[in-house]
Amino acid sequence: MTDLDSGPDGPLPFAHLSAPNAPLYRDVLRSFARAKERFIVHLRPEDVAAELRRDTDEQLAQALDKLVEWGNLRADADTGRVTTVEDFHRKRFLFQLTPAGHAAEQAIAFYEEAIGQRGVLQSVALADIADQLAALAALADEGAPDPAKAHLLLLTLAERFSSLADNAQAFMASLRRAIDFSDGDVEGFIAYKERLIDYINRFIADLANSGARIAALLAEVESRGHERLLAVAARREASDAVPEGADAAEAFGRAEAAALESWRNRWRGLRDWFVSGGTARPSQARLLRQSAVTAIKQLVDTVGLLNERRSGRSDRSADFRALARWFAEAPDEEATHRLWRAAFGLTSARHLTVTAATLAEWEEASPQGLQWADAPPVRISPQLRRTGSYERRGKPNRVQDRSELRRLLRERADREAAETAAARARLRTGGPVRLSELGVLDPRAFRLFLALLGDALAARLPGETEVKALTGDGSMEVRLSLVPDGGEIRIVTEDGVLTGPEHIIEITDLSGAGT
């Protein structure tokens, strides 16, 4: 056996990444990783060549030797096919991944997957999480829950939640990169913008609806004793723990306590993701909705800017480039100074005036081309500033106590926020309804209704009878469709009566109140 698993300073399993022939080394190591997945441990050079679909040549042999030298591979003498003395003396090796090489391959694969992951917004995962929580709530009602069933439900719940959170984070990161580098492919960015915005809008609506249901199911499971289910799952996991020392019961107890703490932490993470802890600690689902709404606004703004550039409209960067070209093409220094003053308005300050005597002396005694250091001094008019010190005599002004004014402003802001929340609750339809069925609206609810109606009508194109729109802050969604031959309806308010054609309207609050 040839023991070349490490260099003089130990294994160097990442050295091949910066070597001159790095692509070949990566292909060779991937072939060993794929073989290990098929439960094949040893590979001959011809097996590696067949995996790479190339001939066994000197370059491949040298690559295998270098990987052995760096500690990625181990070379064992291949005596299985020795039939003659010549075969025995010929250099033949079986190669396999070392523990350090296998760990390096796993780390590189994880890095490449994390860097290349774009992420998705998983509406299906929201439904799966809700289903698993409903099943847990039913299982919690049983007197003696089945350990296997509880453990599998919790494992599936944790897997779906982890996938949802990781993919949402990766998607928002990739979306920010797409917005930041939209100049790279303008045509492609504009082409997929509409589909992307519609995709994010659908997820926001699903997250608002499913988030409220998941929050309610979490509270239901906790009220029925979720700690008992977590303890059952922890006990089942601890049964597979390897005994340590002579006291197996003590080792089992430590493993069970560690597993229970891990499950409590996962449950706490799930709860924090969907349930807000007040205005100071909003849920991660609400923060994700806000980030998605902000991303939609940024997408729209970016597309508007790109369209302006494509249509030839000037922007600030183009203006500065044109100005730089004018400076470069100026015929002389005097023209450059005139261009500077015209572009930036940096003329001499009006208050820095001089006396008439100084000006006359300067014009008479200063020949053309005299350096400023040798010129007569410029005497500033004494009206510019007074000399000497100034002290204010008497008691200083009293500091006004504005705590009462701040309290009044705080009360007014709280009152307005409560009135706005009440108006939102009043306008939520809970499903499609006719405009004529809205009933009497108070002034604040009527103003909010007019804003929603205006957003919807502004988004409706000529000839359309149905439209869906979001408010400017993305907190409410309104769907409006015209009722054919619906006639004219009247909406009564405390300030008057609004008349118009009959429509079917559905108003949804996306702000996530209660989640």
DARADA-V706659 format. One line per field, one symbol per residue. ss: DSSP state (2 for helix, 1 for strand, 0 for the rest). phi: phi as a letter, one per 40 degrees, with the letter a starting at -180 (. if undefined). burial: + if it has 24 or more other C-alpha atoms within 12 Angstrom, else -. Layout:
ss = ???
phi = ???
burial = ???
This chain:
ss = 01000010010000222200022222222222222220000010222222220000022222222222220011111000000022222000111110222222222222222222000000222222222222222222000000222222222222222222222222222222222200000222222222222222222222222222222222222220022222222222220000000002222222222222222222222222220000000002222222222222222222222222220000022222222222220000222222222222000000000102222222222000000222000001000000000000000000000022222222222222222222222220000011222000102222222222222222200000011111000001111111000001111110001111101111111000000
phi = .cbbcaccbgcbcbcccbcdbddcccccccccccccccgbcbbcdcccccccfaccbcccccccccccccgcbbbbccbcbcbbcccccccbbbbaccdcccccccccccccccccccgbcccccccccccccccccccccccbccdcccccccccccccccccccccccccccccccccbcccbccccccccccccccccccccccccccccccccccccccchccccccccccccccccccbgccccccccccccccccccccccccccccbbcbgccbccccccccccccccccccccccccccccccgccbccccccccccccccccacccccccccccbgccccccccbcccccccccccbccgcccccccccccccccaccgcbbcchcccccccbcccccccccccccccccccccccccccgicbcccccgcbcdcccccccccccccccccccgcbbababcdcgcbbbbbbcccfcgbbbbcbccibbbiccbcbbbbcccgcgb
burial = ---+++----++++++-------++++++++++++-----+++++++++--+-------++-++++++++++++++++-------------+++++++-+++-+++-------------++++-++++++++++++++++----+-+-+++++++-++-++++++-+++++++++--++--+---+--++--+--++--++++++++++++++++-+++-++---+++++++++++++-------------++-+++-++--++--+--+++++++-----++++++++++++++++-+--++--+--------------------------------+---------------------------------------------------------------------------------+-+++++++---++++-+--++-+++-++-+++-+++---------+++++--+++++++++--------+------+---++++++++++++++
